């Protein structure tokens, strides 16, 4: 009898659901975009109720596409946008404020207060994370400050808080399971990276009541079932943050293996084994907790990858769809010296400058939209080199012999080849480019016995194409040097504007 796994992928720009069989063939799929709210420049919010309702709709649509009922499923797997913070009422389930999205910069001042009070070193030593508005703690603090009476209600135990995985699981299980996993918790700036528990000292600094926070469990824990929402007691058997799910889906189970995901953001993840490593500009996190063992990772997040293509499409109207960028970029032999630095909400790894802003540099009266489109695509390769170089030159340097890539953008052969050229190492694209959802569905299959062991799971990963470097190192280095000069011009821009 065939066994089917439902994969829930709650991303930043859309909600998606997949259904696969035990041979990892996709038999059902549905997707729906999420509304992006921008209350102020640099602020990004979601309606948490819309996140839930949209995800429920696409689950039903994916099951219809597969011609299956919920009772036909053997397991449910979840992956999600990380760091986004939600606060809601325990009794009613009503969010008290819009969810504050991971990329939003509206909580920069909250983090600055903590750092200026002398807590920066403690935050980094306990969590491994560079204090930044990117992480969930400041988002929860912002909501408690922004909503009248929220702090008092939180202290009375009337409010719950969490990341998107916690919000969805709590609702899918009929409000029975209030949990998060190691991978998601490690990105909140509230979990001790060594003990894998919420850190009481940090929560006291943040003034966030511990009673608001979910139980932290392994990534392969069966955390409940979907009987309350879909009428069948199908177990939710895997939960991974999207980037860690991508690393798992790329079969990077050994230290030193790495992947780069090109999604809304771009994220480099490197498996570093059973102990966290510290590399300047990058962040250690938990990769996963599986079969009683915890694996750590080094991560470099880049805020604007697919987001840059979305900007070209929706705001500048330079392309009709993101895949068009490959054709347009190939119509000119170079950018003619133009660089696009997509620091729309600041620079992330390895620079971590919240005051940087996006810029297009090097234009002349001969610059056309083709040059700008190509510069946008090239920016993805340069940012990748930024974090790869940080990893390979850090104090705990790692050796990256090849880079496995995934995400929608890697269908772009131009992008993959140029990335190999700029990095000077092979870029490997798997047959299943959706490694994020693929990873968490494989994990749920492992935790429910559909797959026997990690070796069987690893056998599901297969190469589609390997891109070898062809560009001379002199040319690649010259192009990258131009990028670094352009990137440096954007540093501290909003501070300069305010002071002027």
Order of alpha helices (4+ residues) and beta strands (2+ residues): beta-beta-beta-beta-alpha-beta-beta-beta-alpha-alpha-alpha-alpha-beta-alpha-beta-alpha-alpha-beta-alpha-beta-alpha-beta-beta-beta-beta-alpha-alpha-beta-beta-alpha-beta-alpha-beta-alpha-alpha-beta-alpha-alpha
